[in-house]
């Protein structure tokens, strides 16, 4: 059995595993909205979504509910936000 015949399967598996690892080290947009939505409305009214909202929430870190504060600390440490 020649190894090169299985190359497409090996490549696809590697890509899928890399995507899984990258995804597990990221917060989903749904998680961010569910966890910090109310804090965003309360402490950052009128602030645009995305980086401005994240900056606002971080500047109000002491006022956030514990779950949102923890999530913001993860994002501040470099964790990315994904759509899913």
C-alpha positions in Angstrom: 0.0 0.0 0.0 1.5 3.3 -1.1 1.4 6.2 1.3 0.8 8.8 -1.4 -2.6 7.3 -2.1 -3.7 8.3 1.4 -2.3 11.8 1.3 -5.6 13.6 0.7 -7.2 11.9 3.7 -4.1 12.7 5.9 -4.1 16.3 4.7 -7.9 16.7 5.3 -7.6 15.1 8.8 -4.7 17.4 9.7 -6.6 20.5 8.6 -9.7 19.5 10.5 -7.7 18.9 13.7 -5.9 22.2 13.3 -9.3 23.9 13.0 -10.6 22.1 16.0 -7.6 23.1 18.1 -7.8 26.7 17.0 -11.6 26.9 17.6 -11.3 25.5 21.1 -9.0 28.4 22.0 -11.5 31.0 20.9 -14.7 32.4 22.3 -17.7 32.3 20.0 -19.6 35.5 19.3 -22.7 33.8 20.7 -20.8 33.2 24.0 -19.7 36.9 24.2 -23.2 38.2 23.5 -24.8 35.7 26.0 -22.3 36.4 28.7 -21.7 40.2 28.3 -24.7 41.5 26.5 -26.4 42.9 29.5 -23.2 44.5 30.8 -22.6 46.0 27.4 -26.1 47.6 27.5 -25.6 48.8 31.0 -22.0 50.1 31.1 -21.3 50.8 27.4 -24.5 52.3 26.0 -23.9 53.9 22.6 -20.5 52.2 22.0 -20.0 50.4 18.7 -19.7 46.6 18.6 -16.3 44.9 18.3 -13.1 46.3 19.6 -14.7 49.5 21.0 -17.2 47.5 23.0 -14.4 45.2 24.2 -12.3 48.2 25.3 -15.3 49.7 27.1 -16.1 46.5 28.9 -12.5 46.1 29.9 -12.4 49.7 31.3 -15.5 48.8 33.4 -14.1 45.4 34.5 -14.8 45.9 38.2 -18.5 46.5 37.4 -19.0 43.4 35.2 -20.8 40.3 36.4 -18.2 37.6 37.2 -18.8 35.5 34.0 -18.4 38.5 31.7 -15.3 39.7 33.7 -13.7 36.3 33.2 -14.5 36.3 29.5 -13.1 39.8 29.0 -9.9 38.7 30.8 -9.6 35.7 28.4 -10.0 38.1 25.4 -7.5 40.6 27.0 -5.0 37.7 27.2 -5.2 37.3 23.4 -8.1 34.8 22.9 -9.9 35.4 19.7 -13.6 35.7 19.0 -15.1 33.4 16.3 -18.5 33.5 14.6 -19.3 30.0 15.7 
